[in-house]
């Protein structure tokens, strides 16, 4: 089955965005699948053993197709002087926790190559990728295992590149989307197309099915995206406040705040990402261009964010969310999917 047929075979053309950090529980992913959408497991931060365990848990809860998602990256080897400099930039943050120094991470990131081999072993229906692009040989190996391949793009050039290596579809992620930007061609600062601008341009530029991402929160948004020629939508923030998502209470409170404001920052992880503005973003804004690139900065701030979460201090956590966060609706996944279906129907009748 190709990507378009798979999208069309589902009750709703809705993909639950893969939100790394433990939010996407097997229960959430399976609930999306069982309600007629496509759930996604963010595998980027998971060890090979954890990947196997979580996929087994999902399969125990649903027999429907689902995604695995990964960051395409290499394991860095920063020198001691670079780590020391980055730690000093973060001093105003970690001193607030009463620390004498910033702990050194035990690892910078998971080994993508080991994850890739495990992905071939696990054989989900689909896999999506961000931060960089696969080789055509890697795409061929995934196809040989019966896995459809989707690449995340933030520019037309990136969509064309994924088409050239044999991807089955692309996920066009506008500037409004929550979490990390997937830019891999050119400067991240220059990938500024709004969601609707990007969707339209990518649909016109490639022959592949296009999945729309960015500020899609309700059935009306889905209908508007489909009207632009996309084949499906990917929704993250809308599912982040669902009953099944494992979100810290302080984080969820900020997500549901009436005055939540989001913006892009690279201070927290070393890669531009959209989240709810907090003290961490504000205090690091002046030096955010100096912090090391992802995954080094992300690993360095991991202990800070964990300590902040343990203390319930949302001002020093990463509060990733899309620009549509003020329209997020807390409910079960099943209720949300039913609501989206009803809204799509109502919109189509107008």
HELIX and SHEET records of a PDB file:
HELIX    1   1 UNK A    3  UNK A    9  1                                   7    
HELIX    2   2 UNK A   26  UNK A   34  1                                   9    
HELIX    3   3 UNK A   48  UNK A   61  1                                  14    
HELIX    4   4 UNK A   80  UNK A   89  1                                  10    
HELIX    5   5 UNK A   91  UNK A   94  1                                   4    
HELIX    6   6 UNK A   95  UNK A   97  5                                   3    
HELIX    7   7 UNK A  112  UNK A  122  1                                  11    
HELIX    8   8 UNK A  136  UNK A  144  1                                   9    
HELIX    9   9 UNK A  156  UNK A  164  1                                   9    
HELIX   10  10 UNK A  188  UNK A  190  5                                   3    
HELIX   11  11 UNK A  195  UNK A  205  1                                  11    
HELIX   12  12 UNK A  219  UNK A  227  1                                   9    
HELIX   13  13 UNK A  237  UNK A  240  1                                   4    
HELIX   14  14 UNK A  249  UNK A  255  1                                   7    
HELIX   15  15 UNK A  279  UNK A  284  1                                   6    
HELIX   16  16 UNK A  285  UNK A  290  5                                   6    
HELIX   17  17 UNK A  296  UNK A  300  1                                   5    
HELIX   18  18 UNK A  302  UNK A  311  1                                  10    
HELIX   19  19 UNK A  314  UNK A  316  5                                   3    
HELIX   20  20 UNK A  325  UNK A  327  5                                   3    
HELIX   21  21 UNK A  333  UNK A  349  1                                  17    
SHEET    1   A 8 UNK A  14  UNK A  16  0                                        
SHEET    2   A 8 UNK A 232  UNK A 235  1                                        
SHEET    3   A 8 UNK A 209  UNK A 213  1                                        
SHEET    4   A 8 UNK A 169  UNK A 173  1                                        
SHEET    5   A 8 UNK A 148  UNK A 153  1                                        
SHEET    6   A 8 UNK A 126  UNK A 130  1                                        
SHEET    7   A 8 UNK A  66  UNK A  71  1                                        
SHEET    8   A 8 UNK A  39  UNK A  42  1                                        
SHEET    1   B 3 UNK A 179  UNK A 180  0                                        
SHEET    2   B 3 UNK A 273  UNK A 276 -1                                        
SHEET    3   B 3 UNK A 262  UNK A 265 -1                                        
END                                                                             
